[in-house]
C-alpha cells in the first residue's frame, strides 16, 4: 500500500479526535490524525506569552474524582507527558441584593457541602429542609430515573423544586457555565448527570501547562503506536466515491482511507467538508436546524501582581442566570447584558504558569456564538463582564499591565469554521438542549458509509472536554468494530 493510505483518518486534534486517534492506534489500526493548528487541543489548546501559560479562554474540568483525563492518559500509556492539577479550592462569589460580594467558604471534603452552601447564600435554617431534600434526591438519583428525564427541561425541573432564589441562582449559574445554554432549554437528564459529578466527585481539575498538554499527550500516543500526526494541515474536503468515504484532500495532498472521523464539528463537516450534495435533503435540513451553544467572551488580564488566591470560580447574583428571553433582549440591546461571570487564574493551580510575582486572570461571560458580530456588539457583551470583574476584584484594574480581548471570532478561527449563519463561535459545540441530547443526540455515524463524528457534537455525555473524551472512547469502539467487519487493514 502507498504511504498515503490509512485505515482511519481523523480530522481535528481536539479532545475527541486526539483521544479517539490514540485508542485506535493502540488497537492496531493505521491512523492519520490531522489538525489545521500548530497545537493540539482545539478550543482548549495551550498558549504562551511573555512567560505566561494558559488556554485561550476559561476552561474548567469536572468532575475531579475518576475523571476521564487521567483514565485516558493511563489507557494510552502517556501519563508521563501530562500532569493534572487539582487545586482543591475554588473562588465562587455571590453578589447579594445589596451589592456586596461574598466568597463561598471551603469545605473539608472534596465534594460540595449543602450546609455550607445554604449558610453562604443566606438561607435561614428553618428554610433548609426543602433545599436539603432537593440536594439529596438529585445526588442519589439512580441512572434509570435520570434517564426518564431525557427530553424534559432542566428549567422546569428545578423550578418545580421551589428553591430559595439564591440557591436557584447558584445552581443555574453553574449550569450556565457547564453547558452555555439558557436554563429552560437545557436537557434535564444531561444537567443532572453532570451536577451529580460535581456535588459527589468534586469540580475543578486542570492540567499543568494548560489543557492542551493533555491533547498533545494523546497525539504523542498516536506516534508511539506507529501512526501519524500532521499538525498545521488544513483539510479541504472529504472525498466521497460511489456513496462511500474514500479519503480526504488537504493543502498538503490527498490521503486515502475507507473511514474518516471528523472532530471538526457536525455542521461544518456535513455542509462544508463533505457537501450537501452527498446527503438527502431531510438530513441536511436537520443539520442546519441544530442549535449551537452560546459563546464565551472576555479578557486575559496580565497583571503586575497577584490580586486573588482563587484558582477559578463563578460570580453570580440572584438575577444573573440567563434565560432565552433575557439573552434575546440583551442581543437586541433592550436588556442588561450583566449575567454570570467565570474566571480562571492558572498560576493559582500551576505555579509555573506565570512569571514570579505576576498573575494572569481570565474572565468569560455569555455572548451569542455568531463570529460576525460587530465590534460594537462584542464590546457591549464584554464590558458587562469586565464591570463585574472589577467589582469582585477591587485591585484588578490598577494591576493591569496588558490585556487580550478574545471573542467569537477567535473561537471560530481556532477550532470551528462557520457553516450556518449565526454559528461557529460557540464555546462547546452543539447545544445540550432538549431535542439534542440523550435519545435525540446526533448519531456518531453519518448516513454515508465510513463517515463518523466525534467530539462534543455526538457520542458523549458530560461537560466540555470530558464530554469530548467520552465521545472519543465511544467512537473508537464503534469504529474498531466497523473496521473489523470490513477486514481491509492497510498494514
C-alpha positions in Angstrom: 0.0 0.0 0.0 1.2 3.6 -0.6 2.3 5.6 2.3 -0.7 7.9 2.0 -3.2 5.1 2.7 -4.6 4.5 6.1 -7.3 2.5 8.0 -8.7 5.6 9.5 -8.2 9.4 9.1 -9.3 11.7 11.9 -9.9 15.4 11.2 -9.1 17.6 14.2 -6.9 17.0 17.2 -9.3 18.3 19.8 -10.0 16.2 22.8 -12.4 13.9 20.9 -10.2 13.5 17.9 -6.9 13.0 19.7 -8.2 10.6 22.3 -10.0 8.5 19.6 -6.9 8.5 17.4 -4.8 7.3 20.3 -7.1 4.5 21.2 -7.4 3.3 17.6 -3.7 3.4 17.0 -3.1 1.4 20.2 -5.6 -1.2 18.9 -3.5 -1.7 15.8 -5.2 0.5 13.2 -3.1 2.6 10.9 -4.3 6.1 11.8 -3.7 9.6 10.4 -4.6 12.5 12.7 -4.6 16.0 11.2 -5.3 19.5 12.6 -5.1 22.9 11.0 -3.5 24.4 14.1 0.1 24.0 15.2 -1.0 22.9 18.7 -3.4 20.2 19.6 -6.4 20.7 21.9 -8.9 22.5 19.8 -10.7 25.1 21.8 -8.7 24.2 24.9 -5.2 24.3 23.3 -2.3 25.6 25.4 -0.9 29.0 24.6 2.0 31.0 26.0 3.0 34.7 26.0 5.8 36.5 27.9 6.2 33.7 30.4 2.5 33.1 30.9 0.9 29.8 30.0 -2.9 29.4 29.6 -5.8 28.2 27.5 -7.4 30.6 25.1 -10.4 31.2 27.4 -11.8 29.9 30.7 -11.8 26.1 30.7 -12.7 24.3 34.0 -12.7 20.5 34.1 -15.3 18.4 36.0 -15.6 16.0 37.8 -12.4 15.6 39.7 -12.6 12.1 41.1 -12.3 9.3 38.4 -12.0 11.9 35.7 -11.6 10.8 32.1 -8.4 12.8 31.6 -6.4 10.6 33.9 -8.1 7.5 32.6 -7.2 8.3 29.1 -3.6 9.2 29.9 -3.2 5.8 31.7 -5.0 3.9 29.0 -2.7 5.3 26.3 0.4 4.9 28.4 1.3 8.6 28.2 0.8 9.6 31.9 4.4 10.7 31.8 3.6 13.6 29.4 0.9 15.5 31.3 0.2 16.2 35.0 -3.3 17.1 36.2 -3.6 20.0 38.7 -6.4 19.7 41.3 -6.4 22.9 43.4 -8.9 21.5 46.0 -10.2 25.0 46.4 -12.3 27.5 44.4 -13.4 31.1 44.4 -17.1 31.3 43.7 -18.6 34.7 44.7 -22.3 35.5 45.4 -23.4 39.1 44.8 -26.1 39.9 47.3 -29.1 42.0 46.6 -27.3 44.8 48.5 -24.4 44.6 46.0 -21.8 43.0 48.3 -19.7 40.0 47.3 -19.1 37.0 49.5 -16.8 34.1 48.6 -18.1 30.5 49.2 -16.3 29.0 52.3 -14.2 26.0 51.7 -15.5 22.5 52.6 -13.4 20.0 54.4 -14.3 17.3 51.9 -13.8 17.1 48.1 -17.5 17.4 47.5 -19.8 20.3 47.9 -21.4 20.5 51.4 -25.0 21.7 51.2 -25.0 23.2 54.7 -22.0 25.4 53.8 -23.8 26.5 50.6 -27.0 27.3 52.5 -25.2 29.4 55.1 -23.2 31.2 52.4 -26.3 32.1 50.4 -28.1 33.4 53.4 -30.8 30.7 53.6 -32.2 30.5 57.2 -32.0 27.2 59.0 -35.8 26.9 59.1 -35.9 27.1 55.3 -33.3 24.5 54.6 -35.4 21.3 54.7 -36.6 21.6 51.1 -33.2 22.5 49.7 -31.5 19.7 51.5 -34.1 17.2 50.2 -33.5 18.6 46.7 -29.7 18.0 47.0 -30.1 14.6 48.4 -32.6 13.4 45.8 -30.5 14.8 43.0 -27.2 13.4 44.2 -28.7 9.9 44.8 -30.9 9.7 41.8 -30.4 6.4 40.1 -29.3 6.4 36.4 -32.6 4.9 35.2 -34.5 7.7 37.0 -32.2 10.3 35.5 -32.8 8.7 32.0 -36.5 9.2 32.4 -35.9 13.0 32.4 -34.4 12.8 28.9 -36.3 15.3 26.8 -37.5 17.4 29.7 -36.4 20.9 30.5 -34.0 21.4 33.4 -35.6 24.8 33.9 -39.0 23.2 34.5 -37.5 20.5 36.7 -35.6 22.9 39.1 -38.4 25.4 39.2 -40.8 22.7 40.4 -38.4 22.3 43.4 -39.4 25.8 44.7 -35.9 26.5 46.0 -34.8 29.8 47.6 -33.8 32.3 44.9 -30.2 32.5 45.9 -29.8 28.7 45.7 -31.7 28.5 42.4 -29.3 31.2 41.0 -26.2 29.3 42.2 -27.2 26.0 40.6 -28.4 27.6 37.4 -25.2 29.7 37.2 -23.2 26.5 37.4 -25.2 25.1 34.6 -24.8 28.2 32.5 -21.1 27.7 32.6 -21.2 23.9 32.2 -23.4 23.9 29.2 -23.5 27.5 27.8 -27.3 27.4 27.2 -30.3 29.1 28.8 -31.8 27.0 31.6 -35.3 26.5 30.1 -33.7 24.8 27.1 -31.1 22.7 28.9 -31.9 19.0 28.9 -32.7 17.8 32.5 -31.0 14.4 32.3 -27.8 15.9 30.8 -27.7 18.5 33.6 -28.3 16.2 36.5 -25.6 13.7 35.4 -23.1 16.5 35.4 -24.3 18.1 38.6 -24.1 14.7 40.3 -20.5 14.5 39.2 -19.7 18.0 40.7 -21.5 17.5 44.0 -20.2 14.0 44.7 -16.9 13.8 42.8 -15.8 17.5 43.0 -15.4 20.2 40.4 -12.2 21.9 39.3 -9.5 19.9 37.6 -6.9 21.4 35.3 -3.6 20.4 33.6 -0.1 21.9 34.3 0.9 23.8 31.2 -2.7 24.1 30.1 -5.3 21.6 29.0 -3.6 21.4 25.6 -0.9 19.3 27.2 -3.4 16.5 27.5 -4.3 16.6 23.8 -0.6 16.8 22.9 0.0 13.7 25.0 -2.8 11.9 23.2 -1.2 12.9 19.9 2.1 11.5 21.1 0.4 8.2 21.9 -0.6 8.0 18.2 3.0 8.4 17.2 4.2 5.9 19.8 1.8 3.3 18.5 3.3 3.7 15.0 0.7 6.0 13.4 0.9 9.6 12.0 0.1 13.1 13.2 0.1 16.1 10.9 -0.3 19.4 12.5 -0.7 22.7 10.6 -2.6 20.8 7.9 -6.0 22.1 6.6 -8.5 19.6 5.3 -10.2 21.0 2.3 -12.8 18.2 1.7 -13.7 14.7 2.5 -13.6 12.6 -0.7 -16.7 10.6 -1.4 -16.7 7.9 -4.1 -19.8 5.8 -5.0 -21.5 7.0 -1.8 -18.6 5.9 0.4 -15.7 7.6 2.1 -12.5 7.3 0.1 -10.2 9.8 1.9 -9.5 13.5 2.2 -8.0 16.3 0.3 -5.7 18.7 2.2 -3.4 21.6 1.5 -0.6 19.1 1.6 -2.1 16.5 -0.8 -4.6 13.6 -0.7 -4.8 10.8 1.7 -6.8 7.6 1.3 -8.9 5.7 3.9 -12.2 3.9 4.0 -13.0 5.6 7.3 -13.0 9.3 8.2 -13.8 10.5 11.7 -14.4 14.3 11.9 -13.8 16.3 15.0 -14.3 19.5 13.1 -18.0 19.9 14.1 -21.0 18.1 12.7 -22.4 21.1 10.8 -19.0 22.2 9.2 -18.3 18.5 8.3 -21.7 17.9 6.6 -22.2 21.3 5.0 -18.6 22.1 4.0 -16.1 19.3 4.2 -18.4 16.7 2.6 -21.1 18.9 0.9 -24.8 18.9 0.9 -25.0 17.1 -2.4 -23.9 13.8 -0.8 -26.8 13.8 1.7 -30.6 13.8 1.4 -32.5 17.0 1.9 -34.1 15.9 5.1 -30.7 15.2 6.7 -29.2 18.5 5.7 -32.3 20.4 6.8 -32.0 18.7 10.2 -28.3 19.5 10.4 -28.9 23.2 9.6 -31.5 23.4 12.3 -29.3 22.1 15.1 -28.6 24.8 17.7 -25.1 25.7 18.9 -24.2 26.5 22.5 -23.5 30.1 23.4 -20.0 31.6 23.4 -17.7 32.9 26.0 -16.3 36.4 25.5 -13.8 38.1 27.8 -10.3 39.2 28.7 -7.0 37.8 29.7 -5.6 40.3 32.1 -1.8 40.2 32.6 -1.1 41.7 36.0 1.8 43.3 37.8 0.9 41.5 41.0 -1.5 38.8 42.3 -5.0 40.1 43.0 -6.6 36.8 44.2 -5.6 33.4 45.5 -8.7 31.8 43.9 -7.8 29.4 41.1 -11.2 29.6 39.4 -14.8 30.4 40.2 -18.2 31.8 39.2 -19.6 35.2 40.1 -23.3 35.4 40.2 -26.3 37.2 41.6 -30.0 36.3 42.1 -30.9 37.8 38.7 -27.7 36.8 36.9 -28.7 33.4 35.4 -29.6 33.5 31.7 -33.0 32.7 30.2 -33.6 32.8 26.5 -35.8 35.9 26.9 -33.0 37.7 28.7 -30.5 36.7 26.1 -32.7 37.8 23.2 -33.4 41.1 24.9 -29.7 41.7 25.6 -28.8 40.8 22.0 -31.4 43.3 20.7 -30.0 46.0 23.0 -33.2 46.1 25.0 -31.9 44.4 28.2 -29.0 44.1 30.5 -26.0 42.1 29.4 -24.9 41.5 33.0 -25.1 37.8 33.8 -22.8 35.2 35.2 -19.0 35.7 35.2 -16.5 32.9 35.1 -12.8 33.4 35.9 -9.6 31.3 36.0 -6.1 32.1 37.3 -3.7 29.4 36.0 -0.8 30.3 38.3 -3.0 29.6 41.4 -3.0 25.9 40.5 0.2 25.8 38.4 3.0 27.9 39.8 4.9 27.8 36.5 2.0 29.4 34.6 3.2 33.0 35.3 6.5 34.8 36.0 7.3 35.2 39.7 5.3 37.9 41.3 2.8 38.3 38.5 -0.5 36.8 37.6 -2.9 36.4 34.7 -6.6 36.4 35.3 -9.0 35.3 32.6 -12.7 36.1 32.5 -15.6 34.8 30.5 -19.2 35.7 30.1 -22.1 34.8 27.8 -22.2 36.1 24.2 -24.1 34.9 21.1 -22.0 32.5 19.0 -22.1 34.5 15.8 -18.4 35.1 14.6 -19.6 38.0 12.5 -20.9 40.1 15.4 -19.8 43.8 15.1 -17.0 45.1 17.2 -19.6 47.3 18.9 -21.7 44.3 19.8 -18.8 42.3 21.1 -17.6 45.2 23.2 -21.0 45.6 24.8 -21.1 42.0 25.9 -17.5 42.0 27.2 -18.0 45.3 29.0 -20.7 43.9 31.2 -18.4 41.1 32.3 -15.5 43.5 32.9 -17.6 45.6 35.1 -18.4 42.5 37.2 -14.7 41.5 37.3 -13.7 44.9 38.6 -16.4 44.7 41.2 -15.4 41.4 42.7 -11.6 42.0 42.4 -11.1 45.7 43.6 -7.3 45.6 42.9 -7.6 44.2 39.4 -8.0 47.3 37.3 -4.9 49.1 38.7 -2.7 46.0 38.4 -3.3 45.5 34.6 -0.1 45.7 32.6 -1.7 44.3 29.4 -4.9 42.6 28.3 -6.1 40.5 25.5 -9.6 40.6 24.2 -11.0 37.2 23.0 -14.2 37.0 21.0 -16.4 34.6 19.0 -14.1 35.2 16.0 -11.2 33.7 17.9 -13.2 30.6 18.8 -14.3 30.1 15.2 -10.8 30.7 13.6 -9.2 28.4 16.2 -11.5 25.4 16.2 -14.7 25.5 14.1 -15.5 27.0 10.7 -18.8 28.8 10.5 -21.2 26.7 8.3 -24.5 28.1 9.5 -25.4 31.7 9.8 -25.0 32.9 13.4 -22.9 29.9 14.4 -19.2 29.0 14.6 -18.1 30.9 17.7 -19.8 28.5 20.1 -17.7 27.6 23.2 -18.7 23.9 23.4 -20.4 22.8 20.2 -23.9 21.7 19.5 -26.1 22.8 22.4 -27.0 20.2 25.1 -30.7 21.2 24.9 -34.0 19.3 24.8 -34.1 17.6 21.4 -30.4 17.4 21.0 -29.4 15.2 23.9 -29.9 11.6 25.0 -32.1 9.7 22.6 -32.1 12.7 20.3 -28.4 13.5 20.3 -26.9 13.3 16.8 -25.6 9.9 15.9 -21.8 9.3 15.7 -22.4 7.6 12.3 -23.3 9.7 9.3 -25.6 8.5 6.5 -22.5 7.9 4.3 -20.6 4.7 4.7 -17.4 5.2 6.5 -18.1 8.7 7.9 -18.2 9.2 11.7 -18.4 12.2 14.0 -16.5 12.6 17.3 -16.3 15.3 20.0 -18.9 17.3 21.8 -21.4 17.1 18.9 -22.0 13.4 19.1 -21.4 10.3 21.1 -20.6 11.7 24.5 -22.1 12.8 27.8 -20.8 15.3 30.3 -19.1 18.7 30.4 -16.9 20.2 27.7 -13.6 18.5 27.3 -14.6 15.4 29.3 -17.7 15.0 27.1 -15.4 15.1 24.1 -13.1 12.4 25.5 -16.2 10.3 26.4 -17.2 10.6 22.8 -13.6 9.7 21.7 -13.9 6.4 23.7 -17.3 5.5 22.3 -16.4 6.4 18.7 -13.2 4.4 18.9 -15.2 1.3 20.0 -17.7 1.7 17.2 -15.0 2.4 14.5 -12.9 -0.6 15.7 -15.9 -2.8 15.2 -16.7 -1.3 11.8 -13.1 -1.8 10.7 -13.1 -5.4 11.8 -16.3 -6.1 9.9 -14.6 -4.6 6.8 -11.5 -6.6 7.2 -9.2 -4.5 5.0 -6.4 -3.2 7.1 -3.6 -1.5 5.3 -0.7 -2.6 7.5 
